[in-house]
Amino acid sequence: MFKKPYTISLNYVNDKVKVTEGNESIWLYVHRDASKLVTDLSNVQKQLKSLTENSSAEDQEKVALAFAEAMFGEEGAKTLYGFYPDNPAMCTINICGRYFSDRLSKLITAAQKRAK
């Protein structure tokens, strides 16, 4: 008698990531609109390309936090940055890059396909 219910979603990308070093670990969460995520990551990519080995620590920190914030939000970015006291900017960029390549890019693609 009833038709299948109409379902609607913004097709957010949702994920949780555990970052572990030795006996310590943190959890980071992704809950973002796929198109906004792509836009933010594209903007960060331009910033990443501007970094050189001569970039100031302040510039490295700014870009690292922007990269992490695009994925994990402001709180998650600060958590990840603080997790690595030795060279936090490069460690944050490395973790974010690996997570994007290994997993997040596939989740974004899947969310975009669902949205069509």
C-alpha positions as CSV (number, residue, x, y, z in Angstrom):
1,M,0.0,0.0,0.0
2,F,2.8,2.4,0.8
3,K,5.4,3.3,-1.8
4,K,9.1,3.1,-1.0
5,P,9.9,6.1,1.2
6,Y,11.7,9.0,-0.5
7,T,15.2,9.3,0.9
8,I,17.3,12.4,0.6
9,S,20.9,13.0,1.7
10,L,23.6,15.6,1.2
11,N,26.0,12.7,0.8
12,Y,28.5,13.8,3.3
13,V,31.9,12.1,3.5
14,N,32.0,10.5,7.0
15,D,35.0,8.6,8.3
16,K,37.1,8.1,11.4
17,V,40.9,7.7,11.4
18,K,43.2,6.4,14.1
19,V,46.7,7.9,14.1
20,T,49.1,5.8,16.1
21,E,52.7,6.4,17.1
22,G,54.2,3.9,19.5
23,N,51.8,3.5,22.4
24,E,49.9,6.7,21.8
25,S,47.0,7.3,19.4
26,I,44.4,9.8,18.5
27,W,41.1,9.6,16.6
28,L,40.2,12.1,13.9
29,Y,36.8,12.4,12.3
30,V,35.7,13.5,8.8
31,H,32.2,14.8,8.4
32,R,32.2,17.1,5.4
33,D,30.2,17.9,2.3
34,A,32.1,16.3,-0.6
35,S,32.0,19.4,-2.8
36,K,33.1,21.7,0.0
37,L,35.8,19.2,0.9
38,V,37.1,19.2,-2.7
39,T,37.1,23.0,-2.9
40,D,39.0,23.3,0.4
41,L,41.5,20.7,-0.6
42,S,42.1,22.4,-3.9
43,N,42.9,25.6,-2.2
44,V,45.3,23.8,0.2
45,Q,47.0,22.2,-2.7
46,K,48.0,25.6,-4.0
47,Q,49.4,26.5,-0.6
48,L,51.3,23.2,-0.4
49,K,52.9,23.9,-3.8
50,S,54.2,27.2,-2.5
51,L,56.1,25.6,0.4
52,T,59.9,25.2,-0.1
53,E,62.6,24.0,2.1
54,N,63.2,27.7,2.9
55,S,59.6,28.4,4.0
56,S,59.4,29.8,7.5
57,A,58.1,27.6,10.3
58,E,55.1,29.9,10.5
59,D,54.2,29.4,6.8
60,Q,54.6,25.6,7.2
61,E,52.4,25.6,10.3
62,K,49.7,27.7,8.5
63,V,49.6,25.3,5.5
64,A,49.7,22.1,7.7
65,L,46.8,23.4,9.8
66,A,44.8,24.4,6.7
67,F,45.4,20.9,5.2
68,A,44.3,19.1,8.3
69,E,41.4,21.5,8.9
70,A,40.1,20.9,5.4
71,M,39.7,17.2,6.4
72,F,39.2,17.0,10.1
73,G,37.9,20.5,11.1
74,E,39.6,23.0,13.3
75,E,39.6,20.8,16.5
76,G,40.9,17.8,14.6
77,A,43.6,19.8,12.9
78,K,44.9,21.1,16.3
79,T,44.7,17.6,17.8
80,L,46.8,16.2,14.9
81,Y,49.3,19.1,14.9
82,G,49.8,18.7,18.7
83,F,50.3,15.0,18.4
84,Y,53.7,15.5,16.8
85,P,55.8,17.7,19.0
86,D,58.9,17.2,16.8
87,N,58.4,18.9,13.4
88,P,54.6,19.0,13.7
89,A,54.0,20.8,10.4
90,M,55.7,18.3,8.2
91,C,54.3,15.3,10.2
92,T,50.8,16.8,9.9
93,I,51.2,17.3,6.1
94,N,52.6,13.8,5.7
95,I,49.7,12.2,7.6
96,C,47.1,14.2,5.7
97,G,48.7,13.4,2.4
98,R,48.8,9.7,3.1
99,Y,45.2,9.7,4.4
100,F,44.0,11.5,1.3
101,S,45.9,9.2,-1.1
102,D,45.0,6.0,0.7
103,R,41.4,6.5,1.6
104,L,39.8,10.0,1.5
105,S,40.0,10.4,-2.3
106,K,38.0,7.2,-2.7
107,L,35.4,8.3,-0.2
108,I,35.0,11.7,-1.9
109,T,34.5,9.9,-5.3
110,A,31.9,7.6,-3.8
111,A,30.0,10.5,-2.2
112,Q,30.0,12.4,-5.5
113,K,28.7,9.4,-7.4
114,R,25.9,9.0,-4.8
115,A,24.9,12.6,-5.3
116,K,24.3,12.2,-9.0
